[in-house]
Amino acid sequence: MNTPPEPPSNPPARKATLGKVSRFVQAMGITREAECLDPEEMDLVAAALRGDPRAFDVLVRRHLERTLRVALRFLGNREDAEDVTQETFVRAHAHLGSFRQRSAFGTWITTIAIRLCMDRERNRKRHRHLSLDAAAPGPPLRSHAPSPQRLLEARESLARTEAALRTLPPRLRTALILRVFEERDYHEVAAILGTTRQSARIYVSEARRQLARCLRPGAAP
Amino acid sequence: MIRECRRSPRLLMRYLDGELRLSQTLQLEEHLQSCAHCRQRLDEQRLLEEQLLQLPAPVWTDGDERRLLAGIHTRLAAPATRPERRPRRLLLLPLGAAAALVIGWGVHSLAGRRSAGTESPLPQPVARPIPVIESPGFSDTPVAASLPAEATTRLYAFEDQAALEQAREGRQQLIELLRSVPRGEPVAILRAEFLDPASAAARQRHLERLVVHENTEIAVRSMELLVDLLDCGRWQGPSPTLLPLLEQALRQKLRAAAGYEVLRRLPGERAWKARFLAAELPTIRDQAALDIAAHAPAAFVPARDRLLRRLLRSAEPADRTLLERCVAVLDHSQPALLSLLVELHREGYSTEALRTHVDALASPVCLVLRQSLAGNGPIDSGDALTLASLSRRSVWIPAFQELVRTGVQSDRALVALTVPRGPASYVALQELARAGEGAVTRSDLSLTLGQLFERDPDRQQHLHAAFATLLPEEREDFIELLGRLPGATGTGALFCLLECSSLDTALRQIVSVRLLDRRAGEDRDRLLRVLRLEQQRRDQHGPDDTLVLTTLLLSLYEIDGRPGLRHGLVALGLELDRRQEDALLRQARVITSQPDAASAARHMARMNELLHVSP
């Protein structure tokens, strides 16, 4: 996997220029201050680039949980998610120099994580490796629960939702996870997916529609 | 069976996201009333959202963090054990850049070996080092003195000095030199420059011309080196041709960034002209243009204002950072700042944000705004009124009053007065009503007062405070003004007054009679509350205001009949039989029908008996 170029700050304008030209443009464009650049984080990135290991550690700690959360939602498998999370930061470290701070560091990290997740899933499919977590256990049973029957139903419903989420195409799933679970705004979703805000909206909307169809009472599981 | 609706489901999604405009929301909600299909889809989406949010969140502990972090450190420490496929795209890079990268790599590994003594848990990132020299802004003084010591250790090592001697003249040699310098090395050319100061000027001219070299890579590199030289104070002064050449380079997208970096470092007025020209180029990003505006010297103020306006017009309304920075840039130039705020308003900038800006205006700017309001300031008085009416500060009230009095934009000034600005707003309207001047009628003022009252979240407190400041002769007038307010607003205002401690008996009587006239009954609870308040007051000050109690009881009777009356009596701690109630009602009707003094006194005495108090 190539390290993703940092998400463009202005996706619609960049839609037309793809490939190496756009990479060049992005590498050389004057920084347009993105809405969410955290000066402290910019300092940390600068310090990490100067070789300060603590600065990079601080950055990792800040984004570790969120990255794991996204990966876990995407892959549905803790082991894979943890592996992808670690790999994400290793890649980020190696390519920190190409991070031009046109977007927030967190957005960049999420972009890397999502790409790695997609790669991982593609490989998994190629090797016909079925996740044991596909029917992931729901929340732990508690002894004081009202009735085993109700709990079982609830668990089944959760598992069904989880499984339905897995069936979404990767980009739609990413858009939905970022929007619904991570509450990122469409601007950021678009930046991570490398698309326009309007398309990000359509992705989320389409994901919701497909999911709703999947979870309709009569739908095939 | 539910009929399928062809309305776009995306509209529903945006509705769920709360992203529709008010008018669209209302339209959709109206549609939902009648369309079962859309309702079903909406319910389905809401259910889905609930189901999704019920999915358990991943468990996260400190242990997880430690474990993952340790894993990351381990992987970073052993990069060689993880064979990483070389990015295919690298092969597409120009040969020169690839060579530069390889050389850069070599330099870094050398540097790494040199600093092997320091132990760190993370290896150095394999990355382009960021420039050591901080951005000098638009300062005309070179920053050589502030070069950190480590910069010298990063000097690009030209070990073969003889080769360099040969290469010191001539364009081709310089190009070769540029090709061999790793990008991003900030002081790379220094060593070469030190070698032969005599040839420096000639090399500079070569370097300047290279900014328009047909090879973008070379052009960009040459500009980076120009930046290095400028930063280190090693520049003999730009030749007259550099600015036009730079302008040419700036017009090209791929060169704009590097060109701008050179431009921002060049000293002198001509460079400023060039900067403003450059800021108009589409290749220059907003942020850079803003930097130019922010640092513009006094002679370039008109150019700066033009630039900011252009930026604003092209900015998305949501791009607040840009807009706020524009305002910040102009903070010291009053008319320009005011014009900018007016433009923000026109461009659909958030009213709330604008209000914050207007409220935060420094007093010199306020003065200019006030002069403009009066028609003798630098900005249009209508625009000034627009801005001032956004503010919640009371300093603008006298200006609005003046506009009402003179009849200049009196309607808009009245609208401005409906924005709650504390007790002063109420007093201002009272003053206008009393003066009876200007082009506005009393009912206009009453309408304004009503709107003010409705919009004011602290209306009771403000009304009381305003009332306390009025002269005795003004108070009755004010009650009259409030009494004209229509519907529930008027009733609410009168109730507010009745709860006001600075209202004397006579005025309370007037207010209570007005309430009775208005059949102020929808608000029975409030009526009972006032009644209790009256009772307390009566216990403290004696029965001098039986009339108020009477009118309140009668109001209750008129709303709810006997049960209402009994509620009131219970609130007063009284229990009367039906005969006594009849008597009370009879007395009350006589008392409130404004009889002559003697008969009023007689009936009042009888009423006091009924209400268990001796006169």
Chai-1 contact restraints between the chains, C-beta under 6 A:
chainA,res_idxA,chainB,res_idxB,connection_type,confidence,min_distance_angstrom,max_distance_angstrom,comment,restraint_id
A,N2,B,P87,contact,1.0,0.0,6.0,A-B,restraint_1
A,K20,B,L92,contact,1.0,0.0,6.0,A-B,restraint_2
A,M28,B,L254,contact,1.0,0.0,6.0,A-B,restraint_3
A,M28,B,A257,contact,1.0,0.0,6.0,A-B,restraint_4
A,G29,B,A257,contact,1.0,0.0,6.0,A-B,restraint_5
A,I30,B,A257,contact,1.0,0.0,6.0,A-B,restraint_6
A,I30,B,Y260,contact,1.0,0.0,6.0,A-B,restraint_7
A,I30,B,R285,contact,1.0,0.0,6.0,A-B,restraint_8
A,I30,B,A288,contact,1.0,0.0,6.0,A-B,restraint_9
A,R32,B,R285,contact,1.0,0.0,6.0,A-B,restraint_10
A,R32,B,Q287,contact,1.0,0.0,6.0,A-B,restraint_11
A,E33,B,Q287,contact,1.0,0.0,6.0,A-B,restraint_12
A,E33,B,T321,contact,1.0,0.0,6.0,A-B,restraint_13
A,E35,B,T321,contact,1.0,0.0,6.0,A-B,restraint_14
A,A46,B,I130,contact,1.0,0.0,6.0,A-B,restraint_15
A,L49,B,I130,contact,1.0,0.0,6.0,A-B,restraint_16
A,G51,B,Q124,contact,1.0,0.0,6.0,A-B,restraint_17
A,P53,B,S120,contact,1.0,0.0,6.0,A-B,restraint_18
A,P53,B,P121,contact,1.0,0.0,6.0,A-B,restraint_19
A,P53,B,L122,contact,1.0,0.0,6.0,A-B,restraint_20
A,F56,B,L122,contact,1.0,0.0,6.0,A-B,restraint_21
A,L64,B,E65,contact,1.0,0.0,6.0,A-B,restraint_22
A,L64,B,L68,contact,1.0,0.0,6.0,A-B,restraint_23
A,E65,B,W60,contact,1.0,0.0,6.0,A-B,restraint_24
A,R69,B,P58,contact,1.0,0.0,6.0,A-B,restraint_25
A,L72,B,P58,contact,1.0,0.0,6.0,A-B,restraint_26
A,Q86,B,L68,contact,1.0,0.0,6.0,A-B,restraint_27
A,Q86,B,G71,contact,1.0,0.0,6.0,A-B,restraint_28
A,Q86,B,I72,contact,1.0,0.0,6.0,A-B,restraint_29
A,F89,B,I72,contact,1.0,0.0,6.0,A-B,restraint_30
A,V90,B,R75,contact,1.0,0.0,6.0,A-B,restraint_31
A,V90,B,L76,contact,1.0,0.0,6.0,A-B,restraint_32
A,H93,B,L76,contact,1.0,0.0,6.0,A-B,restraint_33
A,H93,B,P125,contact,1.0,0.0,6.0,A-B,restraint_34
A,A94,B,V126,contact,1.0,0.0,6.0,A-B,restraint_35
A,L96,B,P125,contact,1.0,0.0,6.0,A-B,restraint_36
A,L96,B,A127,contact,1.0,0.0,6.0,A-B,restraint_37
A,G97,B,A127,contact,1.0,0.0,6.0,A-B,restraint_38
A,G97,B,R128,contact,1.0,0.0,6.0,A-B,restraint_39
A,P139,B,P56,contact,1.0,0.0,6.0,A-B,restraint_40
A,T161,B,Q51,contact,1.0,0.0,6.0,A-B,restraint_41
A,V180,B,L52,contact,1.0,0.0,6.0,A-B,restraint_42
A,S205,B,R10,contact,1.0,0.0,6.0,A-B,restraint_43
A,S205,B,M13,contact,1.0,0.0,6.0,A-B,restraint_44
A,L211,B,L48,contact,1.0,0.0,6.0,A-B,restraint_45
A,A212,B,E44,contact,1.0,0.0,6.0,A-B,restraint_46
A,A212,B,L48,contact,1.0,0.0,6.0,A-B,restraint_47
